[in-house]
């Protein structure tokens, strides 16, 4: 690359000496193989949407020069307790030691009143995936997770196996053309949804800045284990949907709030860490007091991200069903990365964080998926207090993505899918069925928490390729 001149930087809005110095040093060191035009485009993007780059290893300091200055706040240091509340673990034999240690650490926070660990649990950042935490008037951004409002949605359709046989080609085309996966990008035709008109987008400066990203990403899905799939669901006798017990065609999706939720999570986690000083091993579990402005802003933003995640699923289901001339008989959906205000049995109001856990109050419906080649379950909660009215959110990972990649070949994955009768569009060996725990064992470990009302088997699965 040719060296950028001060005049060129000023022309694109880099008038601050500190910003210009950071740019020159950073680009020379880490972006020397980029063209000048590529660098200028990148710098313009950083200036216009700095919140998208504040966590970047190389670009974060540049982005910070364009972020609104955070108000000066008084911070408070906290000590960890031995354990502040009751912790109930389900399916302990299925859970790795690291996840248990993370949960025990979370239970030592002075704001925690109760906790539960689901049988699909595995290590995460801060709270383990599969961790459920009740707190007293405090919200922990990283106990909700980065993908705020990550959720499941199931549409049950009055068609059967015959539809797959006649229209499998059209279904594959629809999945390719009407879904989009990955960190960035958008659909070819911009969808519409009332969520984009929500006045909440005008409530904070951060949400105002994120509205454009939310507009572009509406109806899209992330990477990793997010999916959209057609399959067949068998509904059991006396199912709570009131539908005849038989097999139906179904559409199942899994994704969250995209860049909107990720930016909200990172922004308020930083504020939480600034105002709530914890020992090093627990710093990512910093909380926001609900009586503070930051706490209220996060709560408002989290709920908007949850509504946005639901809107993305609405768009996906509506567009796919419409393209195939189908209508849903029933729809079931639930968040599994979120926080809710709730009451314990003793009447105490708490905030229940579920990071990779399904709400399972008495009579509450939810969906617990397995993998791209194993069953998902339609379940109804039993409202068990010790689980904080929660259940697992899936099979849970048995291998890290890197280990799954190292231990499975593309040809082995192809064979697994052929055996299961599944067609995969996109996808990768990192998400192969062996990378996950046995969903049947996970379901058995939580038989006291939920009733099974139906069993779904995937047939045509769409995922991100990487």
BAKE-265786 format. One record per residue (C-alpha): residue number from 1; residue in three letters; x negated, y, z negated. Coordinates in pm, 1 decimal. Each point is the difference from the previous one (the first is absolute). Layout:
BEGIN
 resi resn       px       py       pz
  NUM  ALA        X        Y        Z
...
***
This chain:
BEGIN
 resi resn       px       py       pz
    1  UNK      0.0      0.0      0.0
    2  UNK   -109.0    356.5     51.9
    3  UNK    -14.7    211.1   -317.0
    4  UNK    314.8    199.0    -74.6
    5  UNK    -57.7    372.3    -33.9
    6  UNK    142.5    219.1   -272.8
    7  UNK    193.9    197.8    259.7
    8  UNK    163.8   -316.9    129.7
    9  UNK     99.6   -102.3   -350.5
   10  UNK    146.6    343.3    -73.4
   11  UNK    206.6    -20.7    318.2
   12  UNK    179.6   -312.6   -128.2
   13  UNK     59.9    142.3   -347.5
   14  UNK   -315.3    -94.2   -191.2
   15  UNK    -76.2    343.6   -138.8
   16  UNK   -110.0   -115.0   -343.9
   17  UNK   -380.9    -29.3    -33.9
   18  UNK     31.4   -307.3   -221.1
   19  UNK    226.2   -174.4    251.9
   20  UNK   -232.0     80.4    289.7
   21  UNK   -303.4   -127.4   -187.9
   22  UNK    179.6   -322.9    -88.9
   23  UNK    107.5    -47.8    362.0
   24  UNK   -349.2     46.4    143.5
   25  UNK   -160.0   -238.1   -250.8
   26  UNK    276.2   -262.9     17.1
   27  UNK     21.8     -7.1    378.2
   28  UNK   -375.7    -20.2     44.5
   29  UNK    -25.2   -286.8   -243.6
   30  UNK    310.6   -209.6     69.3
   31  UNK    145.4    104.9    337.3
   32  UNK   -308.1     37.9    218.0
   33  UNK    136.7   -238.8    261.7
   34  UNK    320.1    201.2     49.5
   35  UNK     39.4    255.6    275.7
   36  UNK     46.7    365.5    -83.7
   37  UNK    361.9    -12.4    121.4
   38  UNK     74.2   -299.7   -223.4
   39  UNK   -148.6    179.2   -299.9
   40  UNK    189.7    322.0     68.5
   41  UNK    325.8   -197.1     27.4
   42  UNK    -77.9   -177.2   -327.5
   43  UNK    -81.3    328.6   -176.9
   44  UNK    325.1    156.6    120.2
   45  UNK    191.6   -299.3   -135.7
   46  UNK   -178.4     31.9   -335.5
   47  UNK     87.3    368.5    -19.0
   48  UNK    365.9    -56.6     92.9
   49  UNK     60.7   -308.9   -218.8
   50  UNK   -274.4     -8.6   -264.1
   51  UNK    208.1   -227.3   -224.3
   52  UNK    -55.5   -280.9    251.3
   53  UNK   -376.7     17.0    -48.3
   54  UNK    -57.1     82.8   -366.6
   55  UNK    -72.5   -364.1    -86.2
   56  UNK   -237.3    -51.6    294.1
   57  UNK   -354.2    -84.4   -106.5
   58  UNK   -162.6    241.9    246.2
   59  UNK    272.1    256.2     74.7
   60  UNK    159.0     40.5   -342.8
   61  UNK   -209.6    296.4   -112.3
   62  UNK     70.7    186.5    323.4
   63  UNK    373.5    -66.3    -41.7
   64  UNK     -6.3    128.2   -358.2
   65  UNK   -104.3    345.4    120.3
   66  UNK    339.9     28.2    173.1
   67  UNK    214.4   -146.5   -276.7
   68  UNK    199.5    231.6   -219.4
   69  UNK   -185.7     49.1   -322.7
   70  UNK    148.0   -213.4   -274.8
   71  UNK    113.2    210.5   -291.4
   72  UNK   -235.9    -10.5   -293.8
   73  UNK    130.9   -254.1   -246.1
   74  UNK    -84.9   -101.9   -349.0
   75  UNK   -106.7   -360.0    -18.2
   76  UNK     32.8   -243.5   -285.8
   77  UNK   -216.2   -301.2    -75.8
   78  UNK    162.1   -323.5   -116.7
   79  UNK   -125.8   -313.8   -169.3
   80  UNK    117.9   -347.3     92.6
   81  UNK    188.8   -207.4   -255.3
   82  UNK    -41.0   -369.8    -71.5
   83  UNK    338.9    -59.1    163.1
   84  UNK    298.1    231.1    -17.4
   85  UNK    287.4   -229.9     91.6
   86  UNK    118.2   -347.3     86.5
   87  UNK   -140.7   -163.4    314.7
   88  UNK    177.7   -297.8    156.7
   89  UNK   -177.5   -200.5    272.9
   90  UNK    186.3   -229.3    238.3
   91  UNK   -177.2   -282.8    184.2
   92  UNK   -327.9     58.1   -178.2
   93  UNK   -164.8   -295.7    175.9
   94  UNK     60.9    170.3    335.1
   95  UNK   -171.1    326.9   -100.4
   96  UNK   -370.5     78.6     31.2
   97  UNK   -197.3    110.9   -304.4
   98  UNK    -75.6    346.0    145.3
   99  UNK    369.1     88.1     32.0
  100  UNK     64.2   -104.7   -360.5
  101  UNK   -287.4    217.7   -123.2
  102  UNK    130.7    298.4    197.3
  103  UNK    343.0    -46.1   -155.3
  104  UNK   -143.5    -25.8   -349.9
  105  UNK   -187.2    325.7     60.1
  106  UNK    320.7    170.6    115.3
  107  UNK    174.5   -121.0   -315.5
  108  UNK   -255.9    190.7   -209.3
  109  UNK    122.3    339.3    126.1
  110  UNK    164.1    197.2   -282.2
  111  UNK    305.7     84.2    215.5
  112  UNK     80.2   -366.3     77.6
  113  UNK    287.7   -169.1   -186.1
  114  UNK     34.9   -333.6    182.8
  115  UNK   -142.1   -192.7    295.5
  116  UNK     51.7   -307.1    216.0
  117  UNK   -215.0   -183.6    253.2
  118  UNK    165.2   -185.4    287.9
  119  UNK   -117.0   -341.4    132.9
  120  UNK   -114.6    146.9    334.1
  121  UNK   -239.4    239.2   -178.8
  122  UNK   -353.1     68.0    120.9
  123  UNK   -257.5    272.9    -60.8
  124  UNK     74.5    347.5    130.7
  125  UNK   -121.7    354.4    -59.1
  126  UNK    108.6    115.6   -343.7
  127  UNK    299.7   -217.4    -76.5
  128  UNK    -16.6   -349.8    153.9
  129  UNK    234.1    -82.9    285.6
  130  UNK    289.2   -173.7   -172.4
  131  UNK    -29.1    216.3   -311.4
  132  UNK    303.8    157.8   -167.9
  133  UNK    -50.2    272.7   -258.7
  134  UNK    241.3    194.8   -219.6
  135  UNK   -121.7    338.4   -123.9
  136  UNK    132.4    266.0   -232.5
  137  UNK     75.4    323.3    191.6
  138  UNK   -305.7    -41.3    224.6
  139  UNK    -51.1   -102.9    361.5
  140  UNK   -320.4   -164.2    125.0
  141  UNK    -48.6     58.2    374.6
  142  UNK   -228.9   -299.9     41.0
  143  UNK    245.7   -224.5   -185.7
  144  UNK    241.3     79.7    283.4
  145  UNK   -267.2    -46.9    265.0
  146  UNK   -119.7    178.0    312.0
  147  UNK    278.1   -132.8    222.5
  148  UNK    285.9    161.0   -193.1
  149  UNK    334.2   -162.6     72.6
  150  UNK   -144.4   -303.6    176.6
  151  UNK    311.4   -209.3     41.4
  152  UNK    186.1   -287.4    161.0
  153  UNK    309.3     19.3    221.7
  154  UNK    207.9   -293.9    124.9
  155  UNK    281.6     19.6    257.1
  156  UNK    217.5   -311.1     32.1
  157  UNK    146.2    -48.1    348.5
  158  UNK    290.6   -219.7    113.7
  159  UNK   -206.4   -197.4    249.5
  160  UNK   -182.7   -328.6    -25.7
  161  UNK   -271.3   -208.0    162.0
  162  UNK    162.8     28.9    339.7
  163  UNK    -81.5    371.2     16.0
  164  UNK   -370.5    -73.2    -43.8
  165  UNK     10.2   -253.5    280.4
  166  UNK    175.1    235.2    243.1
  167  UNK   -160.3    332.6    -89.3
  168  UNK   -341.8    -67.9   -154.6
  169  UNK   -173.5    191.6    282.2
  170  UNK    219.1    308.2    -53.1
  171  UNK    -62.1    -18.5   -375.4
  172  UNK   -376.0     -3.7     51.3
  173  UNK     21.2    294.9    240.5
  174  UNK    212.2    194.0   -249.9
  175  UNK   -249.5    -64.1   -281.2
  176  UNK   -288.7    117.2    219.0
  177  UNK    173.8    311.7    129.2
  178  UNK    200.5    116.2   -302.5
  179  UNK   -252.2    -50.2   -279.8
  180  UNK   -340.0    153.8    -61.9
  181  UNK   -264.4   -122.1   -246.4
  182  UNK   -320.5    152.1   -130.0
  183  UNK   -138.7    295.6   -190.7
  184  UNK     85.5    260.5    263.2
  185  UNK    221.9     36.3    305.4
  186  UNK    372.7     25.4     61.4
  187  UNK    281.9   -154.2    201.4
  188  UNK     28.8     78.5    370.7
  189  UNK    345.1    150.6    -54.6
  190  UNK     25.9    222.0   -307.5
  191  UNK    283.0   -132.1   -221.9
  192  UNK    240.2    214.2   -200.1
  193  UNK     97.5    -32.2   -364.8
  194  UNK    153.3    231.1   -261.3
  195  UNK   -303.4    -46.7   -226.7
  196  UNK   -195.9    249.8    210.8
  197  UNK    254.2    269.6    -93.6
  198  UNK    -41.1    -61.2   -372.6
  199  UNK    -43.4    331.0   -187.5
  200  UNK   -250.1   -177.0   -227.4
  201  UNK   -262.0     41.0    273.5
  202  UNK      8.6    373.2    -83.2
  203  UNK    -41.1    -42.1   -375.4
  204  UNK   -382.0    -12.0    -17.7
  205  UNK   -287.7    116.9    218.4
  206  UNK   -122.8   -358.0     38.8
  207  UNK    336.5   -126.5    124.3
  208  UNK     26.5    290.1    244.0
  209  UNK   -335.4   -100.3    147.8
  210  UNK     99.9   -366.7     21.9
  211  UNK    328.5     55.2    182.7
  212  UNK   -166.1    -13.5    342.8
  213  UNK   -167.0   -332.3    -79.1
  214  UNK    329.6   -138.8   -129.0
  215  UNK    168.0    110.0    324.0
  216  UNK   -263.1   -174.6    214.7
  217  UNK     -8.5   -324.5   -200.3
  218  UNK    374.7    -49.8    -47.4
  219  UNK     97.7   -357.1     84.5
  220  UNK   -356.3   -134.1      5.5
  221  UNK   -174.3   -254.7   -220.8
  222  UNK   -342.3    -16.6   -160.8
  223  UNK   -275.3   -256.8     37.8
  224  UNK    -97.2   -289.1   -229.3
  225  UNK    292.8   -222.3    -96.6
  226  UNK    276.1    222.5    137.7
  227  UNK    226.0   -170.9    251.8
  228  UNK    326.3     -2.6    193.4
  229  UNK    135.8   -344.4     84.4
  230  UNK    300.5   -184.7    134.5
  231  UNK     87.2   -327.3   -166.2
  232  UNK    274.8   -218.9   -136.2
  233  UNK    148.7     20.3   -347.2
  234  UNK    197.4   -270.9   -172.3
  235  UNK    249.5    147.9   -245.5
  236  UNK     95.0   -223.5   -291.4
  237  UNK    342.9    -74.6   -144.5
  238  UNK    151.1    280.4   -210.5
  239  UNK   -260.1    250.7    120.4
  240  UNK     56.6    347.8   -136.4
  241  UNK     47.3    146.1    351.1
  242  UNK    326.6   -188.6     29.5
  243  UNK    -97.0   -145.0    338.6
  244  UNK     67.9   -362.4    100.8
  245  UNK   -281.5   -236.2    -95.8
  246  UNK   -176.5    -77.6    326.9
  247  UNK   -298.4    102.1    212.3
  248  UNK    -14.5    350.0    151.2
  249  UNK   -243.7    191.5    213.9
  250  UNK   -175.2    273.2   -199.4
  251  UNK   -240.0    292.4     35.2
  252  UNK   -252.8     55.0   -280.0
  253  UNK   -240.8    293.3    -40.3
  254  UNK   -271.7     96.8   -246.8
  255  UNK   -168.4    343.2     -9.1
  256  UNK    -13.1    322.8   -199.7
  257  UNK    -22.9    377.5     13.7
  258  UNK   -300.0     28.2    233.1
  259  UNK   -223.1    311.2    -19.0
  260  UNK    258.5    192.4   -202.9
  261  UNK    -21.0   -236.9   -296.8
  262  UNK   -375.7    -50.2     24.8
  263  UNK    -69.0    373.5    -13.0
  264  UNK    239.5     54.0   -289.6
  265  UNK   -168.0   -285.0   -190.9
  266  UNK   -354.3    130.8     53.2
  267  UNK     86.6    363.2    -72.3
  268  UNK    173.8    -65.6   -332.2
  269  UNK   -243.6   -269.0   -110.5
  270  UNK   -275.3    262.0     21.4
  271  UNK    206.0    241.3   -209.6
  272  UNK     75.7   -277.1   -251.0
  273  UNK   -368.9    -82.0    -31.5
  274  UNK    -79.3    369.3    -54.0
  275  UNK    251.5     50.1   -282.5
  276  UNK     -6.3   -345.2   -157.9
  277  UNK   -355.3   -104.0    -83.1
  278  UNK    -33.4   -371.5    -69.4
  279  UNK   -301.1   -228.1    -53.9
  280  UNK   -172.3    -89.0    327.7
  281  UNK    147.9   -348.4     28.0
  282  UNK    355.9    140.3    -19.9
  283  UNK    -31.6    333.3    182.6
  284  UNK    209.8   -109.1    299.0
  285  UNK    292.2    -55.8   -239.6
  286  UNK     18.8    371.2    -87.3
  287  UNK    356.4    118.1    -49.5
  288  UNK    207.5    313.8     43.2
  289  UNK    224.3    112.1   -284.3
  290  UNK    356.6     27.2    128.8
  291  UNK     41.2    329.3   -185.9
  292  UNK   -267.7    165.8    216.3
  293  UNK     35.7    165.8    339.1
  294  UNK   -233.5   -255.4    158.9
  295  UNK    201.2   -288.5   -145.6
  296  UNK    325.3    139.1    136.3
  297  UNK   -158.7     69.9    339.4
  298  UNK   -132.1   -354.2     26.2
  299  UNK    338.4   -144.1    -95.6
  300  UNK    173.6    213.7    263.8
  301  UNK   -260.5    -93.9    263.3
  302  UNK      5.2   -369.5    -90.6
  303  UNK    376.1    -16.2     41.6
  304  UNK    -21.5    177.3    335.4
  305  UNK   -265.6   -250.9    113.1
  306  UNK    230.7   -283.1   -108.1
  307  UNK    290.0    148.1    196.5
  308  UNK   -231.2     41.3    298.2
  309  UNK   -110.4   -364.5    -19.3
  310  UNK    365.0   -102.6      4.1
  311  UNK     58.5    224.3    301.4
  312  UNK   -284.0   -172.6    187.0
  313  UNK    168.7   -336.5    -55.0
  314  UNK    336.4    148.8    104.3
  315  UNK   -153.3    110.1    330.9
  316  UNK   -172.6   -334.5     59.6
  317  UNK    313.0   -206.3    -63.3
  318  UNK    239.0    231.0    184.8
  319  UNK   -216.1     25.4    312.6
  320  UNK    -77.4   -373.4     22.8
  321  UNK    358.9   -109.9    -55.3
  322  UNK    136.0    256.4    244.5
  323  UNK   -247.1   -102.9    271.3
  324  UNK    117.8   -362.0    -28.5
  325  UNK    370.3     79.9    -31.9
  326  UNK     17.4   -129.9   -356.8
  327  UNK    169.2    117.5   -319.9
  328  UNK    -81.8    -78.5   -361.2
  329  UNK    250.8   -182.4   -218.1
  330  UNK   -188.8    105.8   -312.7
  331  UNK   -320.6    175.2    -97.9
  332  UNK   -212.3    -50.6   -311.7
  333  UNK   -301.6    212.9    -90.8
  334  UNK   -223.2     87.0   -293.3
  335  UNK   -310.5    198.4    -92.5
  336  UNK   -293.0   -181.6   -158.4
  337  UNK   -246.0    292.8    -46.7
  338  UNK    183.8    260.0   -203.7
  339  UNK     90.4    138.7   -342.4
  340  UNK    348.3     24.2   -150.1
  341  UNK    151.0    149.1   -314.4
  342  UNK    158.1   -284.9   -195.0
  343  UNK     98.3   -107.6   -350.4
  344  UNK   -140.4   -277.7   -215.6
  345  UNK    225.1   -226.0   -205.2
  346  UNK    -47.1    226.1   -302.8
  347  UNK    138.5    295.7    195.5
  348  UNK   -334.8    173.4     45.7
  349  UNK    -36.9    177.4    334.8
  350  UNK   -321.4    -89.5    182.2
  351  UNK   -153.1     29.7    344.7
  352  UNK    -47.5   -343.7    154.2
  353  UNK   -278.3    -23.4    257.3
  354  UNK     10.0   -294.0    238.5
  355  UNK   -315.0    -33.9    208.1
  356  UNK     78.3   -296.0    220.3
  357  UNK    304.8   -123.8   -193.1
  358  UNK    367.6    -35.1     91.0
  359  UNK    272.7    161.1   -214.2
  360  UNK    209.3   -283.2   -148.9
  361  UNK    270.0    146.4   -223.0
  362  UNK    305.4   -217.6    -63.8
  363  UNK    174.9    -43.9    336.2
  364  UNK   -258.8    203.0    195.1
  365  UNK    -94.6   -135.7    343.2
  366  UNK   -352.9    -11.6    136.7
  367  UNK   -223.1   -169.0    256.5
  368  UNK   -320.1   -190.0    -81.8
  369  UNK   -205.0    -90.6    311.8
  370  UNK   -267.2   -267.2     38.0
  371  UNK   -228.7     33.3    303.1
  372  UNK     26.5     12.6    379.5
  373  UNK     69.9   -375.7      7.8
  374  UNK    175.3    -69.4   -331.3
  375  UNK    340.7     71.3   -147.8
  376  UNK    135.6    322.4   -148.7
  377  UNK    275.0     -4.8   -262.0
  378  UNK    316.5    198.9    -54.7
  379  UNK     29.3     20.9   -378.2
  380  UNK    223.8    144.5   -269.8
  381  UNK   -146.3    121.5   -328.0
  382  UNK     93.5   -143.3   -339.4
  383  UNK    -88.5    319.1   -189.1
  384  UNK   -265.8   -151.3   -227.0
  385  UNK   -123.6    259.8   -247.8
  386  UNK   -346.3   -153.4    -53.3
  387  UNK    -74.3     37.2    373.8
  388  UNK    120.6    361.6    -10.8
  389  UNK    274.1   -111.8    242.4
  390  UNK   -260.2    -94.3    261.9
  391  UNK   -114.4   -287.5    221.8
  392  UNK   -284.6    -67.1    242.9
  393  UNK    -15.8    199.4    323.2
  394  UNK   -140.7   -279.9    215.9
  395  UNK   -231.7   -297.3     -2.4
  396  UNK   -299.9    212.1   -101.2
  397  UNK   -346.7    -25.2    147.1
  398  UNK   -212.8   -307.2    -71.7
  399  UNK   -295.3    138.5    202.1
  400  UNK   -130.9    348.5     66.6
  401  UNK     36.7    113.9    359.9
  402  UNK   -373.2    -42.3     56.0
  403  UNK      1.9   -352.2   -143.3
  404  UNK    301.5    -90.5    213.5
  405  UNK   -180.0    133.1    305.6
  406  UNK   -313.1   -200.6    -83.4
  407  UNK    189.1   -321.9    -73.0
  408  UNK    250.5    -15.7    285.7
  409  UNK    -40.3      1.8    377.5
  410  UNK    243.6    132.4    257.4
  411  UNK     51.3   -351.4    133.8
  412  UNK     79.6   -131.3   -349.9
  413  UNK    257.0    277.2    -45.8
  414  UNK    153.8    -82.0    337.7
  415  UNK     37.2   -363.0   -107.0
  416  UNK    164.4     98.4   -331.3
  417  UNK    251.0    219.2    180.7
  418  UNK     77.8   -268.2    258.7
  419  UNK     65.7   -251.0   -278.4
  420  UNK    235.9    248.3   -168.4
  421  UNK    173.5     86.6    328.6
  422  UNK    -96.1    367.0    -27.3
  423  UNK    -91.6    241.2    279.9
  424  UNK   -240.4    275.4   -112.0
  425  UNK    -27.1    337.7    173.8
  426  UNK   -313.9    175.1   -121.6
  427  UNK   -111.8   -123.7   -338.9
  428  UNK   -341.9   -119.8   -107.7
  429  UNK   -168.9   -282.6   -188.4
  430  UNK    -19.5    226.6   -306.7
  431  UNK    374.1    -54.0    -47.0
  432  UNK      2.2   -374.5     72.1
  433  UNK    224.4   -216.4   -222.9
  434  UNK   -296.4   -148.7   -191.0
  435  UNK    -96.7    350.7   -117.7
  436  UNK    311.4     -7.2   -219.5
  437  UNK    110.8   -198.8   -301.4
  438  UNK    256.2   -276.2     44.3
  439  UNK    331.1    186.1      1.1
  440  UNK    179.1   -308.0   -136.6
  441  UNK   -223.9     -4.0   -308.6
  442  UNK     51.1    372.8    -50.8
  443  UNK    377.4    -41.7     22.5
  444  UNK    -10.4   -288.8   -247.8
  445  UNK   -202.0    210.3   -246.6
  446  UNK    273.8    265.5     -6.9
  447  UNK    305.6   -223.1      3.0
  448  UNK    114.2    160.7   -327.9
  449  UNK     -1.8    347.6    158.2
  450  UNK    204.7    -44.4    317.9
  451  UNK    258.7   -214.5    177.9
  452  UNK    -62.0    -95.3    364.2
  453  UNK    292.3     79.7    231.2
  454  UNK   -165.3    -60.7    335.8
  455  UNK   -315.9   -117.9    173.6
  456  UNK   -144.7    175.3    307.1
  457  UNK   -236.2   -160.1    253.3
  458  UNK   -196.5    226.1    240.1
  459  UNK      3.7    -76.5    373.0
  460  UNK   -134.7    307.7    185.1
  461  UNK   -240.8    211.7   -207.0
  462  UNK   -138.8    343.5     88.9
  463  UNK   -304.1    132.0   -193.3
  464  UNK   -296.7    229.5     44.3
  465  UNK   -277.9   -166.9    194.6
  466  UNK   -286.1    123.1   -219.8
***
